[in-house]
């Protein structure tokens, strides 16, 4: 049976268990034909899922609530990293002095900017200083956070995953303050949920059950065999092997986990989004997701 899966962005090591399942033929062994789709826009998968044009979608739990529709279902989280705002070392004092700062981000809109500022504001409150929203300018560019901070002199970057930007900064000796949930009091959402719809779950439950089982098997195998994981990633993605990507893969492997639906895991995040007036789900709608 064919299963179409829309990714959240472009193919990357966060998708390694699925890539491994395809490359090794493990999905085919249980009768599955897996089709991975790279979207043009970060949120395309939700519309495709609601319309029944795909079977599964991968995206951050934040967007599971933001783009909620009746019948959306979570199959569980399979990856979680640290995520937040990276401030270059030379701009930390500007931040603390409430001076105007420029933040590079791949997506600048009302919702992402509100969350990015909230992370900084909560960090500031914890550290005993204040921030004015008008002094933090989120500028939409692309995913090349370190490059943008170096070449365009941005003070920071928002929507950073530590297994990518944190590792790249370490690799390049780019000194920074990584403001994540460990130092700013907000619920983490830098993770990937596997989602489907109630209709798909009813029609393809056996296939989805097989997909989850193989994906969990591949998660375990990749974590125990890092060189195998690197080989299948480079072979499938056609990316050129590099020392930096090897380091990213090594860090990413530690952050995978078995898929398991969990209604409790993202409750604080749902409350956080409601507090910011981004999205408010009643208890019935929330409970139906799981």
C-alpha atoms as a printed R data frame, in Angstrom:
    type eleno elety resid chain resno       x      y      z
1   ATOM     1    CA   UNK     A     1   0.000  0.000  0.000
2   ATOM     2    CA   UNK     A     2   1.217  3.489 -0.831
3   ATOM     3    CA   UNK     A     3   1.639  6.078  1.916
4   ATOM     4    CA   UNK     A     4   2.355  9.696  0.955
5   ATOM     5    CA   UNK     A     5   4.152 11.782  3.591
6   ATOM     6    CA   UNK     A     6   4.537 15.552  3.423
7   ATOM     7    CA   UNK     A     7   7.618 16.827  5.234
8   ATOM     8    CA   UNK     A     8   7.723 20.102  7.149
9   ATOM     9    CA   UNK     A     9  10.514 21.569  4.997
10  ATOM    10    CA   UNK     A    10  13.303 20.186  2.838
11  ATOM    11    CA   UNK     A    11  14.754 16.708  3.390
12  ATOM    12    CA   UNK     A    12  17.301 16.662  6.232
13  ATOM    13    CA   UNK     A    13  18.746 14.356  8.940
14  ATOM    14    CA   UNK     A    14  15.626 14.857 11.094
15  ATOM    15    CA   UNK     A    15  13.966 12.382  8.717
16  ATOM    16    CA   UNK     A    16  16.666  9.699  9.010
17  ATOM    17    CA   UNK     A    17  14.546  6.821 10.387
18  ATOM    18    CA   UNK     A    18  12.183  7.125  7.422
19  ATOM    19    CA   UNK     A    19  15.050  7.504  4.950
20  ATOM    20    CA   UNK     A    20  16.643  4.378  6.425
21  ATOM    21    CA   UNK     A    21  13.403  2.449  6.086
22  ATOM    22    CA   UNK     A    22  13.192  3.404  2.409
23  ATOM    23    CA   UNK     A    23  16.851  2.766  1.622
24  ATOM    24    CA   UNK     A    24  16.968 -0.638  3.305
25  ATOM    25    CA   UNK     A    25  13.686 -1.776  1.775
26  ATOM    26    CA   UNK     A    26  12.184 -2.398  5.219
27  ATOM    27    CA   UNK     A    27   8.942 -0.640  4.339
28  ATOM    28    CA   UNK     A    28   8.638 -2.651  1.127
29  ATOM    29    CA   UNK     A    29   9.147 -5.865  3.099
30  ATOM    30    CA   UNK     A    30   5.881 -5.171  4.938
31  ATOM    31    CA   UNK     A    31   4.047 -4.102  1.781
32  ATOM    32    CA   UNK     A    32   4.471 -0.315  2.004
33  ATOM    33    CA   UNK     A    33   5.438  2.097 -0.769
34  ATOM    34    CA   UNK     A    34   6.570  5.336  0.899
35  ATOM    35    CA   UNK     A    35   6.482  8.624 -1.007
36  ATOM    36    CA   UNK     A    36   8.164 11.624  0.647
37  ATOM    37    CA   UNK     A    37   6.988 15.081 -0.440
38  ATOM    38    CA   UNK     A    38   8.961 18.284  0.125
39  ATOM    39    CA   UNK     A    39   6.451 21.158  0.412
40  ATOM    40    CA   UNK     A    40   6.764 24.580 -1.169
41  ATOM    41    CA   UNK     A    41   5.551 26.162  2.059
42  ATOM    42    CA   UNK     A    42   6.004 25.083  5.677
43  ATOM    43    CA   UNK     A    43   2.274 24.632  6.225
44  ATOM    44    CA   UNK     A    44   1.266 22.963  2.934
45  ATOM    45    CA   UNK     A    45   1.018 19.542  4.562
46  ATOM    46    CA   UNK     A    46  -1.914 20.528  6.776
47  ATOM    47    CA   UNK     A    47  -4.057 21.549  3.827
48  ATOM    48    CA   UNK     A    48  -3.095 18.404  1.897
49  ATOM    49    CA   UNK     A    49  -3.854 16.254  4.933
50  ATOM    50    CA   UNK     A    50  -7.260 17.837  5.499
51  ATOM    51    CA   UNK     A    51  -8.151 17.375  1.822
52  ATOM    52    CA   UNK     A    52  -7.083 13.733  1.937
53  ATOM    53    CA   UNK     A    53  -4.370 14.265 -0.707
54  ATOM    54    CA   UNK     A    54  -1.662 12.820  1.570
55  ATOM    55    CA   UNK     A    55  -1.720 10.197  4.299
56  ATOM    56    CA   UNK     A    56   0.788 11.529  6.812
57  ATOM    57    CA   UNK     A    57   2.409 14.839  7.677
58  ATOM    58    CA   UNK     A    58   5.477 15.757  9.716
59  ATOM    59    CA   UNK     A    59   5.626 19.120 11.467
60  ATOM    60    CA   UNK     A    60   6.328 20.807 14.796
61  ATOM    61    CA   UNK     A    61   3.714 20.362 17.546
62  ATOM    62    CA   UNK     A    62   3.227 24.129 17.585
63  ATOM    63    CA   UNK     A    63   1.619 23.909 14.157
64  ATOM    64    CA   UNK     A    64  -0.458 20.892 15.132
65  ATOM    65    CA   UNK     A    65  -2.449 23.377 17.212
66  ATOM    66    CA   UNK     A    66  -2.056 26.445 15.001
67  ATOM    67    CA   UNK     A    67  -3.348 24.581 11.918
68  ATOM    68    CA   UNK     A    68  -5.745 22.319 13.765
69  ATOM    69    CA   UNK     A    69  -8.729 20.972 11.846
70  ATOM    70    CA   UNK     A    70 -11.500 18.636 12.864
71  ATOM    71    CA   UNK     A    71 -10.225 15.077 12.509
72  ATOM    72    CA   UNK     A    72  -6.483 15.723 12.748
73  ATOM    73    CA   UNK     A    73  -4.705 12.965 14.675
74  ATOM    74    CA   UNK     A    74  -1.265 12.718 16.267
75  ATOM    75    CA   UNK     A    75   0.620  9.439 15.974
76  ATOM    76    CA   UNK     A    76   3.323 10.764 18.267
77  ATOM    77    CA   UNK     A    77   6.609 12.614 18.450
78  ATOM    78    CA   UNK     A    78   9.735 10.921 17.093
79  ATOM    79    CA   UNK     A    79  12.305 13.711 17.486
80  ATOM    80    CA   UNK     A    80  12.929 16.564 19.922
81  ATOM    81    CA   UNK     A    81  15.804 19.012 20.145
82  ATOM    82    CA   UNK     A    82  16.534 22.271 21.921
83  ATOM    83    CA   UNK     A    83  15.179 25.235 20.013
84  ATOM    84    CA   UNK     A    84  14.952 28.982 20.330
85  ATOM    85    CA   UNK     A    85  16.706 32.259 19.552
86  ATOM    86    CA   UNK     A    86  20.453 32.512 18.985
87  ATOM    87    CA   UNK     A    87  22.080 35.857 19.869
88  ATOM    88    CA   UNK     A    88  25.604 36.530 18.655
89  ATOM    89    CA   UNK     A    89  28.021 37.191 21.508
90  ATOM    90    CA   UNK     A    90  28.795 40.748 20.402
91  ATOM    91    CA   UNK     A    91  25.072 41.636 20.528
92  ATOM    92    CA   UNK     A    92  24.254 40.297 23.995
93  ATOM    93    CA   UNK     A    93  24.826 43.696 25.590
94  ATOM    94    CA   UNK     A    94  22.579 45.333 22.982
95  ATOM    95    CA   UNK     A    95  19.850 42.897 23.982
96  ATOM    96    CA   UNK     A    96  20.356 43.538 27.695
97  ATOM    97    CA   UNK     A    97  20.378 47.314 27.132
98  ATOM    98    CA   UNK     A    98  17.091 47.146 25.189
99  ATOM    99    CA   UNK     A    99  18.739 48.583 22.084
100 ATOM   100    CA   UNK     A   100  17.295 47.869 18.611
101 ATOM   101    CA   UNK     A   101  18.332 44.448 17.329
102 ATOM   102    CA   UNK     A   102  17.796 42.649 14.004
103 ATOM   103    CA   UNK     A   103  16.862 38.962 13.983
104 ATOM   104    CA   UNK     A   104  17.126 36.774 10.876
105 ATOM   105    CA   UNK     A   105  14.397 34.141 10.476
106 ATOM   106    CA   UNK     A   106  13.079 31.928  7.660
107 ATOM   107    CA   UNK     A   107   9.505 32.923  8.538
108 ATOM   108    CA   UNK     A   108   8.512 36.381  9.736
109 ATOM   109    CA   UNK     A   109   4.811 36.689 10.490
110 ATOM   110    CA   UNK     A   110   2.585 37.760 13.353
111 ATOM   111    CA   UNK     A   111   2.549 34.360 15.056
112 ATOM   112    CA   UNK     A   112   6.222 33.401 14.773
113 ATOM   113    CA   UNK     A   113   7.338 36.921 15.675
114 ATOM   114    CA   UNK     A   114   5.061 36.942 18.737
115 ATOM   115    CA   UNK     A   115   6.528 33.650 19.949
116 ATOM   116    CA   UNK     A   116  10.110 34.720 19.221
117 ATOM   117    CA   UNK     A   117   9.685 37.935 21.173
118 ATOM   118    CA   UNK     A   118   7.962 36.097 24.040
119 ATOM   119    CA   UNK     A   119  10.994 33.804 24.382
120 ATOM   120    CA   UNK     A   120  13.296 36.825 24.574
121 ATOM   121    CA   UNK     A   121  10.960 38.709 26.933
122 ATOM   122    CA   UNK     A   122  10.716 35.795 29.346
123 ATOM   123    CA   UNK     A   123  14.486 35.419 29.314
124 ATOM   124    CA   UNK     A   124  14.846 39.150 29.997
125 ATOM   125    CA   UNK     A   125  12.374 39.033 32.884
126 ATOM   126    CA   UNK     A   126  14.200 36.084 34.400
127 ATOM   127    CA   UNK     A   127  17.541 37.892 34.090
128 ATOM   128    CA   UNK     A   128  16.209 41.167 35.500
129 ATOM   129    CA   UNK     A   129  16.017 43.421 32.462
130 ATOM   130    CA   UNK     A   130  13.203 44.547 30.151
131 ATOM   131    CA   UNK     A   131  12.612 44.455 26.408
132 ATOM   132    CA   UNK     A   132  10.376 46.592 24.222
133 ATOM   133    CA   UNK     A   133   8.775 44.783 21.309
134 ATOM   134    CA   UNK     A   134   9.463 47.618 18.888
135 ATOM   135    CA   UNK     A   135  13.205 47.166 19.466
136 ATOM   136    CA   UNK     A   136  13.233 43.585 18.177
137 ATOM   137    CA   UNK     A   137  12.939 43.383 14.393
138 ATOM   138    CA   UNK     A   138  12.375 39.919 12.863
139 ATOM   139    CA   UNK     A   139  13.483 39.933  9.218
140 ATOM   140    CA   UNK     A   140  12.547 37.099  6.880
141 ATOM   141    CA   UNK     A   141  15.527 35.657  5.015
142 ATOM   142    CA   UNK     A   142  16.204 31.901  4.847
143 ATOM   143    CA   UNK     A   143  17.572 28.965  6.870
144 ATOM   144    CA   UNK     A   144  21.237 29.950  6.693
145 ATOM   145    CA   UNK     A   145  21.293 31.515 10.149
146 ATOM   146    CA   UNK     A   146  25.039 31.496 10.852
147 ATOM   147    CA   UNK     A   147  25.869 32.713  7.344
148 ATOM   148    CA   UNK     A   148  23.324 35.525  7.637
149 ATOM   149    CA   UNK     A   149  24.617 36.639 11.021
150 ATOM   150    CA   UNK     A   150  28.176 36.667  9.737
151 ATOM   151    CA   UNK     A   151  27.626 38.263  6.342
152 ATOM   152    CA   UNK     A   152  24.688 40.591  7.019
153 ATOM   153    CA   UNK     A   153  25.542 41.466 10.609
154 ATOM   154    CA   UNK     A   154  22.270 40.313 12.133
155 ATOM   155    CA   UNK     A   155  22.230 40.361 15.922
156 ATOM   156    CA   UNK     A   156  20.510 37.017 16.188
157 ATOM   157    CA   UNK     A   157  18.511 34.243 14.553
158 ATOM   158    CA   UNK     A   158  15.082 32.846 15.373
159 ATOM   159    CA   UNK     A   159  13.663 29.384 14.689
160 ATOM   160    CA   UNK     A   160  16.935 27.667 15.482
161 ATOM   161    CA   UNK     A   161  17.269 23.932 16.117
162 ATOM   162    CA   UNK     A   162  20.290 23.126 18.251
163 ATOM   163    CA   UNK     A   163  21.140 19.986 16.275
164 ATOM   164    CA   UNK     A   164  21.612 22.256 13.247
165 ATOM   165    CA   UNK     A   165  22.480 25.843 14.174
166 ATOM   166    CA   UNK     A   166  23.944 25.002 17.577
167 ATOM   167    CA   UNK     A   167  26.229 22.367 16.080
168 ATOM   168    CA   UNK     A   168  27.174 24.628 13.158
169 ATOM   169    CA   UNK     A   169  28.056 27.454 15.561
170 ATOM   170    CA   UNK     A   170  30.267 25.091 17.566
171 ATOM   171    CA   UNK     A   171  31.881 23.809 14.374
172 ATOM   172    CA   UNK     A   172  32.689 27.317 13.145
173 ATOM   173    CA   UNK     A   173  33.616 28.786 16.524
174 ATOM   174    CA   UNK     A   174  30.747 31.290 16.283
175 ATOM   175    CA   UNK     A   175  30.231 32.488 19.865
176 ATOM   176    CA   UNK     A   176  26.632 32.978 20.883
177 ATOM   177    CA   UNK     A   177  23.973 32.847 23.547
178 ATOM   178    CA   UNK     A   178  21.416 30.154 22.705
179 ATOM   179    CA   UNK     A   179  18.172 31.184 24.379
180 ATOM   180    CA   UNK     A   180  16.099 28.041 24.623
181 ATOM   181    CA   UNK     A   181  13.725 26.470 27.143
182 ATOM   182    CA   UNK     A   182  16.639 25.666 29.457
183 ATOM   183    CA   UNK     A   183  17.259 29.343 30.201
184 ATOM   184    CA   UNK     A   184  13.929 30.961 29.266
185 ATOM   185    CA   UNK     A   185  10.738 29.699 30.937
186 ATOM   186    CA   UNK     A   186   8.612 28.533 28.010
187 ATOM   187    CA   UNK     A   187   7.521 25.077 26.803
188 ATOM   188    CA   UNK     A   188   9.702 23.561 24.112
189 ATOM   189    CA   UNK     A   189   8.179 22.883 20.698
190 ATOM   190    CA   UNK     A   190  11.291 22.169 18.641
191 ATOM   191    CA   UNK     A   191  10.187 18.657 17.858
192 ATOM   192    CA   UNK     A   192   8.534 16.705 15.074
193 ATOM   193    CA   UNK     A   193   5.111 15.101 15.303
194 ATOM   194    CA   UNK     A   194   3.783 12.549 12.851
195 ATOM   195    CA   UNK     A   195   0.176 13.387 12.028
196 ATOM   196    CA   UNK     A   196  -2.652 11.877 10.034
197 ATOM   197    CA   UNK     A   197  -6.390 12.361  9.719
198 ATOM   198    CA   UNK     A   198  -9.215 10.385 11.240
199 ATOM   199    CA   UNK     A   199 -10.376  9.320  7.772
200 ATOM   200    CA   UNK     A   200  -6.917  8.053  6.797
201 ATOM   201    CA   UNK     A   201  -6.528  6.318 10.133
202 ATOM   202    CA   UNK     A   202  -9.818  4.505  9.581
203 ATOM   203    CA   UNK     A   203  -9.015  3.539  5.980
204 ATOM   204    CA   UNK     A   204  -5.333  2.668  6.333
205 ATOM   205    CA   UNK     A   205  -4.923  1.715  9.987
206 ATOM   206    CA   UNK     A   206  -3.008 -1.509  9.248
207 ATOM   207    CA   UNK     A   207  -0.601  0.256  6.888
208 ATOM   208    CA   UNK     A   208  -0.001  3.064  9.380
209 ATOM   209    CA   UNK     A   209   0.609  0.540 12.154
210 ATOM   210    CA   UNK     A   210   3.245 -1.146  9.973
211 ATOM   211    CA   UNK     A   211   4.795  2.212  9.121
212 ATOM   212    CA   UNK     A   212   5.142  3.124 12.807
213 ATOM   213    CA   UNK     A   213   6.668 -0.272 13.641
214 ATOM   214    CA   UNK     A   214   9.283 -0.065 10.864
215 ATOM   215    CA   UNK     A   215  10.089  3.569 11.672
216 ATOM   216    CA   UNK     A   216  10.699  2.682 15.315
217 ATOM   217    CA   UNK     A   217  12.890 -0.229 14.228
218 ATOM   218    CA   UNK     A   218  14.927  2.073 12.001
219 ATOM   219    CA   UNK     A   219  15.232  4.634 14.793
220 ATOM   220    CA   UNK     A   220  16.833  2.026 17.020
221 ATOM   221    CA   UNK     A   221  19.097  0.737 14.241
222 ATOM   222    CA   UNK     A   222  20.312  4.202 13.185
223 ATOM   223    CA   UNK     A   223  21.113  5.137 16.771
224 ATOM   224    CA   UNK     A   224  23.224  2.005 17.178
225 ATOM   225    CA   UNK     A   225  24.917  2.375 13.777
226 ATOM   226    CA   UNK     A   226  25.863  5.989 13.120
227 ATOM   227    CA   UNK     A   227  28.032  5.239 10.094
228 ATOM   228    CA   UNK     A   228  25.133  3.372  8.498
229 ATOM   229    CA   UNK     A   229  22.880  6.359  9.213
230 ATOM   230    CA   UNK     A   230  25.323  8.735  7.547
231 ATOM   231    CA   UNK     A   231  25.682  6.495  4.506
232 ATOM   232    CA   UNK     A   232  21.941  6.155  3.887
233 ATOM   233    CA   UNK     A   233  21.424  9.902  4.366
234 ATOM   234    CA   UNK     A   234  24.109 10.868  1.854
235 ATOM   235    CA   UNK     A   235  22.990  8.195 -0.613
236 ATOM   236    CA   UNK     A   236  19.326  9.185 -0.464
237 ATOM   237    CA   UNK     A   237  19.723 12.968 -0.284
238 ATOM   238    CA   UNK     A   238  22.591 13.130 -2.810
239 ATOM   239    CA   UNK     A   239  24.260 15.687 -0.539
240 ATOM   240    CA   UNK     A   240  28.028 15.889 -0.523
241 ATOM   241    CA   UNK     A   241  29.573 14.356  2.575
242 ATOM   242    CA   UNK     A   242  31.041 16.924  4.998
243 ATOM   243    CA   UNK     A   243  32.496 17.114  8.488
244 ATOM   244    CA   UNK     A   244  29.752 19.529  9.571
245 ATOM   245    CA   UNK     A   245  26.931 17.300  8.318
246 ATOM   246    CA   UNK     A   246  28.532 14.308 10.033
247 ATOM   247    CA   UNK     A   247  28.446 16.256 13.317
248 ATOM   248    CA   UNK     A   248  24.824 17.277 12.719
249 ATOM   249    CA   UNK     A   249  23.836 13.663 12.084
250 ATOM   250    CA   UNK     A   250  25.661 12.468 15.216
251 ATOM   251    CA   UNK     A   251  23.822 15.015 17.360
252 ATOM   252    CA   UNK     A   252  20.484 14.357 15.663
253 ATOM   253    CA   UNK     A   253  20.671 10.596 16.239
254 ATOM   254    CA   UNK     A   254  20.677 11.134 19.999
255 ATOM   255    CA   UNK     A   255  17.401 13.045 19.780
256 ATOM   256    CA   UNK     A   256  15.238 10.435 18.070
257 ATOM   257    CA   UNK     A   257  12.676  8.483 20.052
258 ATOM   258    CA   UNK     A   258  10.001  5.893 19.413
259 ATOM   259    CA   UNK     A   259   6.692  7.107 18.033
260 ATOM   260    CA   UNK     A   260   4.035  7.034 20.704
261 ATOM   261    CA   UNK     A   261   0.934  9.203 20.950
262 ATOM   262    CA   UNK     A   262   0.991 11.236 24.172
263 ATOM   263    CA   UNK     A   263  -1.865 13.547 25.165
264 ATOM   264    CA   UNK     A   264   0.042 15.033 28.102
265 ATOM   265    CA   UNK     A   265   3.293 15.921 26.369
266 ATOM   266    CA   UNK     A   266   2.183 19.113 24.618
267 ATOM   267    CA   UNK     A   267  -0.483 20.353 27.047
268 ATOM   268    CA   UNK     A   268   1.791 23.106 28.393
269 ATOM   269    CA   UNK     A   269   2.467 24.186 24.815
270 ATOM   270    CA   UNK     A   270  -1.259 24.360 24.068
271 ATOM   271    CA   UNK     A   271  -1.730 26.502 27.186
272 ATOM   272    CA   UNK     A   272   1.210 28.712 26.128
273 ATOM   273    CA   UNK     A   273  -0.376 29.354 22.717
274 ATOM   274    CA   UNK     A   274  -3.712 30.133 24.352
275 ATOM   275    CA   UNK     A   275  -2.009 32.579 26.731
276 ATOM   276    CA   UNK     A   276  -0.533 34.415 23.719
277 ATOM   277    CA   UNK     A   277  -3.939 34.456 21.955
278 ATOM   278    CA   UNK     A   278  -2.507 32.463 19.051
279 ATOM   279    CA   UNK     A   279  -4.885 29.526 19.201
280 ATOM   280    CA   UNK     A   280  -7.261 28.271 21.864
281 ATOM   281    CA   UNK     A   281  -8.526 24.695 21.688
282 ATOM   282    CA   UNK     A   282 -11.207 23.573 24.086
283 ATOM   283    CA   UNK     A   283 -10.624 20.343 26.009
284 ATOM   284    CA   UNK     A   284 -12.793 18.310 23.666
285 ATOM   285    CA   UNK     A   285 -10.891 19.425 20.551
286 ATOM   286    CA   UNK     A   286  -7.549 18.877 22.291
287 ATOM   287    CA   UNK     A   287  -8.435 15.384 23.500
288 ATOM   288    CA   UNK     A   288  -9.626 14.288 20.055
289 ATOM   289    CA   UNK     A   289  -6.146 14.872 18.603
290 ATOM   290    CA   UNK     A   290  -4.762 11.913 20.513
